[in-house]
Amino acid sequence: KAKDPKKTLLRLLGYMKHYIPNLLAVLVCIVITAIASTRGSENIGNLVDEFILPMVASGSTDFAPLAKYLVGIGAIFAAGMIAAFLQQYLMVSVTQGTQKTIRDEMFTKMQRLPLRYFDSNTAGNIMSRYTSDIDTLRQMISQSIPQGVSSIVTLVVVFIAMITTSWILTLVTLVTVVGITFVTITVVGKAGKFFVGQQKSLGAVNGYVEEMISGQKTLKAYNQEDNTLDELDDINGQAVEAYYQSEYHTAMMGPSVNFIHNLSMTLVSVFGTILHMRGRMSVGDIGAFVLYSRKFSGPIREIADIFNELQSAVAAAERVF
């Protein structure tokens, strides 16, 4: 496992302190996007109860009020789309600026390292820190962190909407959330050590290949091609095993979480129907709550995936730092 994930992650976040105004603007955009998405779902429920069902019951063909309401829903979704675009746009400068600072500091530090460091580390392994490890950090800063914050904000906003719609169906949804949380904690705990091995094995492969290619003439002169292939096969096999284990444990999470999510949707539909038959929920409220349930489970699945990405990023950050 990573030696000190908390310290490493805090050090990485420290590089982003120069972009606090951008990050605050990104947070505002995330909140607007979450509220717009939730309000859109609520309005769809109202659309069914206040427009579609009454029009079907009365046989009305006056679509003017319905069209006006649809324009309002479209405006809400448009506001969310614009906020999402601004979020991505602002994060580009944060990501690239942070990446540049880390690379500059790495190169400056490398100039001060003693000769024994370069004797004990291959050029390819050193270069992998500038390429694959930095790129892993880039993905975390540009995607994982904003997505994680967005998921948390969405969970809070949607949870409030669920409570106000039906506390009974909210309890039904929360029961399945416990199962998703258990699966996430179990898989993340097992997969952590494999992500560290994945980054190390990738550096070892890059280092060996770079070293052998640069010394290709010497290898041919001393007829060492077969020995080199055997060594590469061994190093490459270790890399394949590390990648297999990390991907295997990561792949287990998606189907497990999706199964629990589908079970949640089924329970919500059943209990929602019962409440409707007893006159405690309208058809529109049931439809809106089903959308809420999907939006509530979605961020949970995203957070589960983000945990996997964070483990890989922390492993890469430890190699960089």
N, C-alpha and C positions, 0 to 999 in steps of 0.2 A: 504494500500500500504506500501511498504518498507519506513522506515522513512527517510533515506538518502542514496539512491542507489549509487550516485556518490562517496561519501566518502567511503562507504563500498567496492565498487569495486576497488577503488584506493588502499585501505589498503590491499585487497587481492592480487592485482598485486604486491604490495611491497614485498611480500614473495618470489616472483620469481626473484628478482634482483640479487640473487646469481647465477643465471643460465643464465646470459646474453650471454655468448659464445654459449651455446646450443641453445638459442632462436634465435640468429643471424644465426646459421647454419640451424635451422628450416626454417627461413624466406627465405634463399637462396634456400632450397629444394622446398619450396612452389612456388617461382618464376620459378624455372626450370620446375616444374610440369605443371604450367599454360602455360608457353611458349611452352612446348612440346605438350600439348593437342591442343593448338591453331594452331601450325604449322602442326600438323597431319591433322587437318581439312582442312587447306589451301592446303596441298599436295594432299588430296583426290580430291579436285576440279581440281587441275592441272592434276591429273591422268585421270579424265574424258575427259578434253579438249585436252590434249596433247598425250594421248595414246589410250584410249578406243574408242572414237569417230573416230579418224583417222583410226584406225585398222579396225573398222566396215565398214567405208566408202570405204576403199581400199581393203578389204578382206585379209589383211595381216595375216600371221600365224607366224610371227617372234615375239616370246614372250620374247626374251632376254632383250631388253630395258625395257619392262614392269616389268619383274622380278627384274631387277636391281633397278628400282624406288621403287618397293614394299619393297625391302630390306632396302632402305633408310628410308621409312616411318616406318617400323618395328623398326629400330634403334632409331628413334625419340621417339616412344611410349615406347621403353625399357628404355630409359634415364628417361622419366617421371615416369615410374614404380619404378625404382631404387630410384629416388629422393623422391617419396611418401613413400617408405619403410623406408628410412633414417629419414624422418620427424617423422614417428610414433615411430621409435626406439629411437630417441633423446628425444621425449616428455615423454617417460616412466620415465627417470631419473628426469626430471623436475617435473612431476606430483607426483611421490612417495616422492621425497625430500621435496617438498612443503607441502604435506600432513603430513609427519612426523614432520616437524617443527611446524605446526599448532597444531597437537595433543600434542606434548611436551609442548608447551606454554599453552595450555588449561589445561593440568594436573598440571603444575606448579602453574598456577593461582588458580586452584581449591583448592590447599593445603593452600592457604592464605585466602580463603573466610571465612566469619564469620559463626557461627553455624546457625544463623537465615536464611541464604540462603538455607541450606539443609532442614530446617523446612518448608520453603515455596515452595520448588520444590521437586517433587517426584524423586526417584532414576531413574525410567524409563525415565522421561523427560530429566534428565541430561545425561543419557546414549545415548539417541537418538541424542544428539549433537555430540557425538563421533562416532556414526554409520551412521545413515541416512543423517544427515546434512553434515558431512565430506564427505560421499560418493557422495552427490550432488555436492559438490565443486570439487571433483576429476573428475567427468564427465565434469564439465565446463572447468577445466584446460586441461584435456587430449583431449577433443573432441570439445567443443564449441569454445574456443579461437582459436585453430589452424584452425578449419573449417571456422570461421569468417574471419580470416586474408586471408586464401586461397580463400574464396569467393570474397573478395574485390580485391585481386590481379588478379583473373581470370576475374572479371568484367572489370578492366582497360585494360588488355591485349586483351580480346575479343572485347572490344569497339573499340580499335585502329584498329584491323583487320576488323571489320565491316565497319568502316568509309572508310578505304582504298579500300574495295570491292564495296560498294554502299552506298552513303550518303542518297539516297532516301529510301532504305529499312531500313536503320538505324533509320531514323525519324519515320517510321511506327512502328518499334520495341519500340522506346522510348515512343510512345503514350500509348502503353499497359503497359509499366513500371510505368507510372503515376497511372494507375488503381491498379496495384499490391502494390505500395507504400501506396495508400489510404487504401486499405484493411488491410495491415499490421499495420499501425498506429492505425486504428480503433479497431482492435481486441486486439492488445497489450495493448492499453489503458484500455480496459474493463477487461482484464484477470489478470492484475497485482495484484489487491487486493486479488484475489482468490488463487494465488500462496503463498502469505504470510499466509493466513488462512490454506492452505494445510499443510505447514510445522508445524504450531502451533498445529493443530489438531492431526497430527501424533505423535508429542511429548506428547500430552495429553493422547492419547490412550496407547502409550508405558508406560508412567508413571503409569497410572491407573492399567494396566494389571500386571506390575511388582510388584506394591504395593499389589495388591490383592493376587497374587500367593505367595508372601513371607509371607503373613498373612493368608494363607488358613486354618490353624488349628484353629486360633482364630475365623474366620468366621463360621466354622462349629460348634464350641463350643457354639456360641451365635445365631446359626440358622439364619445367615444373607445372605444365598445364593440367595434368591429371590431378596432382596434389591440390592445386588451387581450386579445381572444380569440386573435389571432395570437401574441402573446407567451406566453400561457399554453400554447398548443399546442406551442410550441418548448420551453419548460421541462418540460412534461409529457412530451414525447417523449424528452427526455434522461433523465428519471426512469424511463420505461418501458424504455429501452435498458439502463440500469444494473441494473434489477431482472431483466430478461430474461437478461443475461449472468451474473449471480450465481446465479439459479435454474437456468440451463442447465448451468453447471458443477457445481452441487450435485446436480442430477438425474442426471448421468453416474455419480456414485459408487455410488448404490444398486444399479442393475442390474449394474454391473461386479463389485461385492463379492458380490452374491447369486450370480452365475454361478460365481465362484471357490469360494464356500461350497458350492454344490451339487456342484461337482466334488470338493471335499474329502469330502463325505458319500459320494459314489459310490466313491472310492478306499478310504475307511475300510471300507465294506461289503465290497468285493471282497477286500481284504487280510485283513479279519477272518474272512471265510469260509474263506480259504486256511489261516489259522492254526487255525481250528476243525477243519478236515478233517485237519490234522496233529496234533490233540490238544493244542494249545498255548493254546487259549482256549475257554471255555465259551460257550454261547448267551447266558446272562445277562450275562457280561462284555462280549460284543459289543454287546448292547442298551444296557448302561450306558455303554460307550465312545461309541456313537452319540449318546447324550444329552449326554455330556461334550463331544463335538465340536460339537454345536449350541450348548451353553452357552459354549464357547470362542470360536466364530466370532461369536456374538451381541454380546459386549462389543467385539469388534474393529470390527464395523459401527457400534456405538454411538459408539465413540471417533472413528471417521471422521466421523460426523454432528456430534459435539461440536466437532471442529476447525472445521467450517463455522460453527457457532453462535458459537464463541469469536472468530472473525474479525469477525463482525458486531458482537459485543459490544464488542470492543476498539475498533472504528471508532466506535461510539457513545460509548464512554468517553472517547476522545480529544476528541470534540466537547464532552462535558460538562466535562472537566478543562481 
